[in-house]
Amino acid sequence: MPGNVASAVATAVLPSSLCSVFRAARAWPVSESGGYADGRYQAEVQAEASRKSWEIGKLLTFAQWLTLSAFYESSNGAQKPFYWYPNVADYDPTGSYTTGRYLVRFDGALSRTYRLGRQEASLRLIEIE
């Protein structure tokens, strides 16, 4: 049916061992109308709930980097959604445990910085509702 979009369905779970340090953020999408002559503007909320995002970074061994890059490739970069558990205590490799689980996708490219013996990987995840 034209105009209908199917809900995102996760096919995998991001391995918990790959991400340990992250910074969380929340944003409410807002549409602003052009500024008035006196400097004021009007804002209209575009969503009922905030959208969560996470910036993740970790020093990885070469084997861990290969695992992460293979997961990124299997997700077609930012195209396929997957589950992520920020709290290690809630982690379930099957993705069936719903407590603490988020449906996310990669937001942008996967990058790494080469260091002696390890590589610093950084990535960004964004929640899908």
Backbone as a printed PyTorch tensor [residue, N CA C, xyz], in Angstrom:
tensor([[[  0.8430,  -1.1700,   0.0000],
         [  0.0000,   0.0000,   0.0000],
         [  0.8940,   1.2410,   0.0000]],

        [[  0.6940,   2.1740,  -0.8990],
         [  1.5420,   3.3680,  -0.9590],
         [  1.4470,   4.1860,   0.3260]],

        [[  2.5880,   4.6890,   0.7370],
         [  2.6280,   5.5450,   1.9230],
         [  2.8960,   4.8170,   3.2170]],

        [[  2.8220,   3.4920,   3.2210],
         [  3.1020,   2.7360,   4.4380],
         [  4.5490,   2.2800,   4.4450]],

        [[  5.1670,   2.3800,   5.6200],
         [  6.5480,   1.9460,   5.7760],
         [  6.5730,   0.8290,   6.8100]],

        [[  7.2090,  -0.2650,   6.4810],
         [  7.2870,  -1.3900,   7.4120],
         [  8.2070,  -1.0500,   8.5780]],

        [[  7.8910,  -1.5740,   9.7440],
         [  8.7300,  -1.3660,  10.9160],
         [ 10.0590,  -2.0840,  10.7430]],

        [[ 11.1060,  -1.5190,  11.3570],
         [ 12.4250,  -2.1300,  11.2910],
         [ 12.4590,  -3.4080,  12.1140]],

        [[ 13.1380,  -4.4130,  11.6050],
         [ 13.2670,  -5.6930,  12.2880],
         [ 14.7460,  -6.0100,  12.4450]],

        [[ 15.1500,  -6.2830,  13.6780],
         [ 16.5500,  -6.6020,  13.9450],
         [ 16.8640,  -8.0260,  13.5190]],

        [[ 18.0710,  -8.2180,  13.0090],
         [ 18.4970,  -9.5470,  12.5950],
         [ 19.6850, -10.0440,  13.4010]],

        [[ 20.2770,  -9.1870,  14.2350],
         [ 21.4760,  -9.5660,  14.9820],
         [ 21.5570,  -8.7610,  16.2750]],

        [[ 22.5480,  -9.1150,  17.1000],
         [ 22.8310,  -8.4110,  18.3550],
         [ 24.3000,  -8.0230,  18.3410]],

        [[ 24.5900,  -6.7490,  18.6320],
         [ 25.9790,  -6.3020,  18.6910],
         [ 26.6700,  -6.9920,  19.8540]],

        [[ 27.8190,  -7.6420,  19.6310],
         [ 28.5210,  -8.3280,  20.7260],
         [ 28.8850,  -7.3650,  21.8480]],

        [[ 28.6100,  -7.7520,  23.0700],
         [ 28.8290,  -6.8630,  24.2210],
         [ 30.3050,  -6.6130,  24.4810]],

        [[ 31.1710,  -7.5350,  24.1030],
         [ 32.5940,  -7.3770,  24.3870],
         [ 33.2450,  -6.2840,  23.5460]],

        [[ 32.5840,  -5.8540,  22.4760],
         [ 33.1930,  -4.8800,  21.5820],
         [ 33.0030,  -3.4400,  22.0290]],

        [[ 32.0420,  -3.1860,  22.8740],
         [ 31.7470,  -1.8100,  23.2610],
         [ 31.6530,  -1.7030,  24.7700]],

        [[ 32.5540,  -0.9290,  25.3590],
         [ 32.5160,  -0.8030,  26.8140],
         [ 32.4250,   0.6400,  27.2680]],

        [[ 32.9760,   1.5640,  26.5250],
         [ 32.9460,   2.9710,  26.8960],
         [ 32.0490,   3.6970,  25.9030]],

        [[ 31.0050,   4.3490,  26.4040],
         [ 30.1350,   5.0740,  25.4910],
         [ 29.5960,   6.3390,  26.1490]],

        [[ 29.1710,   7.2660,  25.3030],
         [ 28.5500,   8.5070,  25.7410],
         [ 27.1460,   8.5150,  25.1480]],

        [[ 26.1260,   8.6710,  26.0080],
         [ 24.7380,   8.6580,  25.5650],
         [ 24.2310,  10.0840,  25.3930]],

        [[ 23.3250,  10.2700,  24.4280],
         [ 22.7130,  11.5770,  24.1900],
         [ 21.2440,  11.3720,  23.8290]],

        [[ 20.4320,  12.3890,  24.0970],
         [ 19.0190,  12.3660,  23.7210],
         [ 18.7060,  13.6530,  22.9760]],

        [[ 17.8690,  13.5440,  21.9540],
         [ 17.4800,  14.7180,  21.1770],
         [ 16.0040,  14.6330,  20.8350]],

        [[ 15.3350,  15.7710,  20.9030],
         [ 13.9500,  15.8770,  20.4860],
         [ 13.9380,  16.6170,  19.1610]],

        [[ 13.4310,  15.9940,  18.1040],
         [ 13.4010,  16.6660,  16.8100],
         [ 12.4470,  17.8590,  16.8400]],

        [[ 12.9470,  19.0090,  16.4010],
         [ 12.1830,  20.2500,  16.4230],
         [ 12.2960,  20.9190,  15.0660]],

        [[ 11.1830,  21.4750,  14.6090],
         [ 11.1750,  22.2560,  13.3810],
         [ 11.0600,  23.7220,  13.7640]],

        [[ 12.0260,  24.5160,  13.3410],
         [ 12.0090,  25.9410,  13.6740],
         [ 11.5470,  26.7540,  12.4720]],

        [[ 10.6720,  27.7120,  12.7540],
         [ 10.2940,  28.6470,  11.6980],
         [ 11.3200,  29.7650,  11.6730]],

        [[ 11.4580,  30.3950,  10.5290],
         [ 12.4700,  31.4350,  10.3540],
         [ 12.4360,  32.4870,  11.4430]],

        [[ 13.5500,  33.0830,  11.7220],
         [ 13.6420,  34.0910,  12.7700],
         [ 12.8620,  35.3480,  12.4150]],

        [[ 12.2950,  35.9790,  13.4380],
         [ 11.5930,  37.2430,  13.2560],
         [ 12.5860,  38.3910,  13.3560]],

        [[ 12.1410,  39.5760,  12.9980],
         [ 13.0160,  40.7570,  13.0080],
         [ 13.5760,  41.0590,  14.3900]],

        [[ 12.8100,  40.7350,  15.4420],
         [ 13.3010,  41.0150,  16.7970],
         [ 14.1350,  39.8670,  17.3730]],

        [[ 14.4570,  38.8530,  16.5670],
         [ 15.3250,  37.7690,  17.0080],
         [ 14.5950,  36.5520,  17.5570]],

        [[ 13.2790,  36.6170,  17.7130],
         [ 12.5300,  35.4650,  18.2150],
         [ 12.2980,  34.4560,  17.0980]],

        [[ 11.9560,  33.2290,  17.4840],
         [ 11.5950,  32.2060,  16.5180],
         [ 10.5410,  31.3100,  17.1480]],

        [[  9.8900,  30.5120,  16.3380],
         [  8.9120,  29.5500,  16.8280],
         [  9.4310,  28.1510,  16.5590]],

        [[  9.1720,  27.2550,  17.5030],
         [  9.6090,  25.8690,  17.3570],
         [  8.4180,  24.9410,  17.5120]],

        [[  8.3670,  23.9350,  16.6760],
         [  7.3010,  22.9390,  16.7230],
         [  7.9330,  21.5670,  16.9250]],

        [[  7.4660,  20.8400,  17.9220],
         [  7.9940,  19.5100,  18.2010],
         [  7.5420,  18.5520,  17.1090]],

        [[  8.4810,  17.7450,  16.6010],
         [  8.1910,  16.8200,  15.5100],
         [  7.9590,  15.3820,  15.9700]],

        [[  8.1870,  15.0940,  17.2560],
         [  8.0270,  13.7230,  17.7480],
         [  7.5550,  13.7400,  19.1910]],

        [[  6.9280,  12.6600,  19.6010],
         [  6.4220,  12.5300,  20.9620],
         [  7.5220,  12.1630,  21.9550]],

        [[  8.5300,  11.4640,  21.4910],
         [  9.5890,  10.9780,  22.3860],
         [ 10.9540,  11.4010,  21.8440]],

        [[ 11.9320,  11.3740,  22.7260],
         [ 13.2930,  11.7180,  22.3090],
         [ 13.9170,  10.5650,  21.5370]],

        [[ 14.9660,  10.8690,  20.8220],
         [ 15.7200,   9.8490,  20.0950],
         [ 17.0820,   9.7260,  20.7560]],

        [[ 17.4320,   8.5180,  21.1220],
         [ 18.6870,   8.2730,  21.8230],
         [ 19.7900,   7.9500,  20.8200]],

        [[ 21.0060,   8.3360,  21.1770],
         [ 22.1680,   7.9760,  20.3710],
         [ 23.3430,   7.7280,  21.3110]],

        [[ 24.2990,   6.9620,  20.8240],
         [ 25.4680,   6.5990,  21.6250],
         [ 26.7190,   6.7430,  20.7800]],

        [[ 27.7480,   7.3440,  21.3630],
         [ 29.0750,   7.3840,  20.7540],
         [ 29.9340,   6.4000,  21.5210]],

        [[ 30.5220,   5.4600,  20.8030],
         [ 31.2290,   4.3540,  21.4320],
         [ 32.6850,   4.3490,  20.9790]],

        [[ 33.5590,   4.0740,  21.9160],
         [ 34.9660,   3.9510,  21.5840],
         [ 35.6210,   2.9000,  22.4590]],

        [[ 36.5730,   2.1680,  21.8960],
         [ 37.2630,   1.1280,  22.6630],
         [ 38.5540,   0.7520,  21.9620]],

        [[ 39.5580,   0.4060,  22.7630],
         [ 40.7910,  -0.1640,  22.2150],
         [ 40.5530,  -1.6420,  21.9350]],

        [[ 40.8160,  -2.0610,  20.7150],
         [ 40.5630,  -3.4350,  20.2980],
         [ 41.8450,  -4.1050,  19.8220]],

        [[ 41.9050,  -5.4020,  20.0350],
         [ 42.9610,  -6.1830,  19.4130],
         [ 42.6040,  -6.3310,  17.9270]],

        [[ 43.5240,  -6.8460,  17.1510],
         [ 43.2350,  -7.0140,  15.7250],
         [ 42.0780,  -7.9910,  15.5110]],

        [[ 42.0240,  -9.0580,  16.3010],
         [ 40.9340, -10.0360,  16.1780],
         [ 39.5820,  -9.4010,  16.5230]],

        [[ 39.5440,  -8.5740,  17.5720],
         [ 38.2980,  -7.8840,  17.9340],
         [ 37.8940,  -6.8970,  16.8410]],

        [[ 38.8790,  -6.2210,  16.2530],
         [ 38.5790,  -5.3000,  15.1570],
         [ 37.9750,  -6.0440,  13.9770]],

        [[ 38.5160,  -7.2230,  13.6490],
         [ 37.9550,  -8.0140,  12.5520],
         [ 36.5200,  -8.4240,  12.8350]],

        [[ 36.2210,  -8.7720,  14.1000],
         [ 34.8600,  -9.1350,  14.4810],
         [ 33.9230,  -7.9470,  14.3160]],

        [[ 34.3480,  -6.7820,  14.7830],
         [ 33.5220,  -5.5890,  14.6800],
         [ 33.3180,  -5.1830,  13.2240]],

        [[ 34.3610,  -5.1980,  12.4280],
         [ 34.2090,  -4.8050,  11.0260],
         [ 33.3470,  -5.8130,  10.2550]],

        [[ 33.4260,  -7.1070,  10.6090],
         [ 32.5550,  -8.1070,   9.9770],
         [ 31.0980,  -7.8600,  10.3540]],

        [[ 30.8510,  -7.4860,  11.6150],
         [ 29.4850,  -7.1620,  12.0410],
         [ 28.9820,  -5.9280,  11.2940]],

        [[ 29.8290,  -4.9210,  11.1360],
         [ 29.4710,  -3.7030,  10.4040],
         [ 29.1170,  -4.0430,   8.9540]],

        [[ 29.9320,  -4.8880,   8.3350],
         [ 29.6740,  -5.2860,   6.9540],
         [ 28.3880,  -6.0980,   6.8360]],

        [[ 28.1200,  -6.9890,   7.8020],
         [ 26.8920,  -7.7910,   7.7490],
         [ 25.6450,  -6.9280,   7.9500]],

        [[ 25.8210,  -5.7720,   8.5930],
         [ 24.7070,  -4.8290,   8.7750],
         [ 24.5940,  -3.8590,   7.6060]],

        [[ 25.4270,  -4.0530,   6.5890],
         [ 25.4830,  -3.1380,   5.4380],
         [ 25.6560,  -1.6960,   5.8940]],

        [[ 26.5680,  -1.4940,   6.8170],
         [ 26.7920,  -0.1500,   7.3500],
         [ 25.5960,   0.2930,   8.1770]],

        [[ 24.9590,   1.3560,   7.7520],
         [ 23.8290,   1.9070,   8.4970],
         [ 22.4740,   1.4140,   7.9810]],

        [[ 22.4580,   0.3770,   7.1680],
         [ 21.2050,  -0.0200,   6.5330],
         [ 20.3660,  -0.9960,   7.3460]],

        [[ 20.9900,  -1.9650,   8.0180],
         [ 20.2200,  -2.9840,   8.7380],
         [ 20.2440,  -2.7170,  10.2390]],

        [[ 19.0820,  -2.7550,  10.8840],
         [ 19.0450,  -2.5470,  12.3370],
         [ 19.4630,  -3.8050,  13.0930]],

        [[ 19.8550,  -3.5970,  14.3480],
         [ 20.2310,  -4.6980,  15.2240],
         [ 19.9480,  -4.2800,  16.6580]],

        [[ 20.0300,  -5.2400,  17.5700],
         [ 19.8030,  -4.9440,  18.9810],
         [ 21.1280,  -4.6280,  19.6670]],

        [[ 21.0360,  -3.7450,  20.6610],
         [ 22.2020,  -3.3990,  21.4750],
         [ 21.7720,  -3.2730,  22.9210]],

        [[ 22.5690,  -3.8440,  23.8010],
         [ 22.3430,  -3.7830,  25.2490],
         [ 23.4510,  -2.9320,  25.8730]],

        [[ 23.1630,  -1.6780,  26.2520],
         [ 24.2050,  -0.8470,  26.8730],
         [ 24.6620,  -1.3800,  28.2240]],

        [[ 23.7580,  -2.0070,  28.9620],
         [ 24.0940,  -2.5570,  30.2690],
         [ 24.5050,  -4.0150,  30.0940]],

        [[ 25.7230,  -4.3450,  30.4410],
         [ 26.2410,  -5.7060,  30.2450],
         [ 25.4270,  -6.7320,  31.0330]],

        [[ 24.8640,  -6.3280,  32.1690],
         [ 24.0740,  -7.2600,  32.9760],
         [ 22.8070,  -7.7130,  32.2510]],

        [[ 22.3020,  -6.9180,  31.3180],
         [ 21.0930,  -7.2670,  30.5690],
         [ 21.3900,  -8.0000,  29.2690]],

        [[ 22.6510,  -8.1610,  28.9080],
         [ 23.0230,  -8.6770,  27.5930],
         [ 22.4860, -10.0820,  27.3400]],

        [[ 21.9090, -10.2570,  26.1670],
         [ 21.4180, -11.5550,  25.7070],
         [ 21.8490, -11.7160,  24.2490]],

        [[ 22.7150, -12.6660,  23.9400],
         [ 23.2040, -12.8060,  22.5640],
         [ 22.1240, -13.1720,  21.5540]],

        [[ 20.9900, -13.6830,  22.0180],
         [ 19.9090, -14.0200,  21.0890],
         [ 19.0110, -12.8240,  20.7940]],

        [[ 19.0240, -11.8150,  21.6670],
         [ 18.1790, -10.6410,  21.4770],
         [ 16.7500, -10.8110,  21.9470]],

        [[ 16.4240, -11.9380,  22.5880],
         [ 15.0480, -12.1710,  23.0200],
         [ 14.7090, -11.5040,  24.3500]],

        [[ 15.7080, -11.1880,  25.1670],
         [ 15.4810, -10.5180,  26.4530],
         [ 15.2410,  -9.0360,  26.1780]],

        [[ 14.0600,  -8.5260,  26.5160],
         [ 13.6790,  -7.1700,  26.1260],
         [ 14.1160,  -6.0830,  27.0960]],

        [[ 14.4440,  -6.4260,  28.3270],
         [ 14.8500,  -5.4230,  29.2980],
         [ 16.2070,  -4.8350,  28.9240]],

        [[ 16.2680,  -3.5240,  28.7900],
         [ 17.5240,  -2.8520,  28.4670],
         [ 17.9550,  -2.9590,  27.0250]],

        [[ 17.1100,  -3.4930,  26.1700],
         [ 17.4530,  -3.6940,  24.7630],
         [ 16.9960,  -2.4920,  23.9330]],

        [[ 17.8230,  -2.0690,  22.9960],
         [ 17.4730,  -0.9920,  22.0830],
         [ 17.6200,  -1.4720,  20.6520]],

        [[ 16.6960,  -1.0720,  19.8040],
         [ 16.7860,  -1.3310,  18.3790],
         [ 17.5550,  -0.1560,  17.7740]],

        [[ 18.7250,  -0.4260,  17.2240],
         [ 19.6150,   0.6410,  16.7520],
         [ 20.1540,   0.3150,  15.3600]],

        [[ 20.8370,   1.2930,  14.7980],
         [ 21.6010,   1.1080,  13.5660],
         [ 22.8570,   1.9450,  13.6920]],

        [[ 23.8460,   1.6540,  12.8680],
         [ 25.0470,   2.4740,  12.8380],
         [ 24.6830,   3.8360,  12.2620]],

        [[ 25.2730,   4.8720,  12.8000],
         [ 25.0490,   6.2220,  12.2960],
         [ 26.3790,   6.7380,  11.7610]],

        [[ 26.6100,   6.5150,  10.5020],
         [ 27.8620,   6.9510,   9.9010],
         [ 28.8500,   5.8050,   9.7690]],

        [[ 30.0810,   6.1930,   9.5550],
         [ 31.1340,   5.2190,   9.2710],
         [ 31.7540,   4.6640,  10.5490]],

        [[ 32.3420,   3.5200,  10.4080],
         [ 33.1300,   2.8930,  11.4580],
         [ 34.5600,   3.3650,  11.2530]],

        [[ 35.2010,   3.8940,  12.2860],
         [ 36.5660,   4.3930,  12.1110],
         [ 37.4960,   3.7830,  13.1440]],

        [[ 38.7710,   3.8030,  12.8200],
         [ 39.7600,   3.2890,  13.7620],
         [ 41.0280,   4.1170,  13.6830]],

        [[ 41.7010,   4.1680,  14.8070],
         [ 42.9910,   4.8380,  14.9150],
         [ 44.0060,   3.7740,  15.2810]],

        [[ 45.0630,   3.6850,  14.5000],
         [ 46.0890,   2.6830,  14.7490],
         [ 46.9680,   3.1080,  15.9160]],

        [[ 47.2000,   2.1700,  16.8310],
         [ 48.1150,   2.3750,  17.9430],
         [ 49.0120,   1.1460,  18.0250]],

        [[ 50.0310,   1.2240,  18.8300],
         [ 50.9560,   0.1170,  18.9640],
         [ 50.2700,  -1.0630,  19.6410]],

        [[ 50.0580,  -2.1460,  18.9300],
         [ 49.4610,  -3.3580,  19.4790],
         [ 47.9460,  -3.3840,  19.4990]],

        [[ 47.3070,  -2.2420,  19.5010],
         [ 45.8400,  -2.1870,  19.5300],
         [ 45.3550,  -1.0990,  18.5830]],

        [[ 44.0640,  -1.1470,  18.3190],
         [ 43.4520,  -0.1450,  17.4660],
         [ 42.2790,   0.4760,  18.2040]],

        [[ 42.1670,   1.7730,  18.1470],
         [ 41.0580,   2.4630,  18.8020],
         [ 39.9100,   2.5890,  17.8050]],

        [[ 38.8180,   1.8910,  18.0890],
         [ 37.6480,   1.9350,  17.2120],
         [ 36.6440,   2.9250,  17.7670]],

        [[ 35.9970,   3.6490,  16.8790],
         [ 34.9360,   4.5520,  17.3050],
         [ 33.7760,   4.4390,  16.3280]],

        [[ 32.5800,   4.4820,  16.8830],
         [ 31.3750,   4.3710,  16.0850],
         [ 30.2420,   5.0790,  16.7980]],

        [[ 29.1640,   5.2530,  16.0790],
         [ 27.9920,   5.9240,  16.6410],
         [ 26.7740,   5.0840,  16.3310]],

        [[ 25.9180,   4.8910,  17.3230],
         [ 24.6590,   4.1710,  17.1670],
         [ 23.5080,   5.1320,  17.3740]],

        [[ 22.4180,   4.9250,  16.6580],
         [ 21.2370,   5.7570,  16.8230],
         [ 20.0150,   4.8560,  16.9440]],

        [[ 19.1210,   5.2120,  17.8630],
         [ 17.9420,   4.3990,  18.1280],
         [ 16.9220,   4.5170,  16.9970]],

        [[ 16.2920,   3.4010,  16.7080],
         [ 15.2050,   3.3550,  15.7220],
         [ 13.9380,   3.0520,  16.5150]],

        [[ 12.8950,   3.7790,  16.2200],
         [ 11.6350,   3.5410,  16.9400],
         [ 10.6390,   2.8540,  16.0670]]])
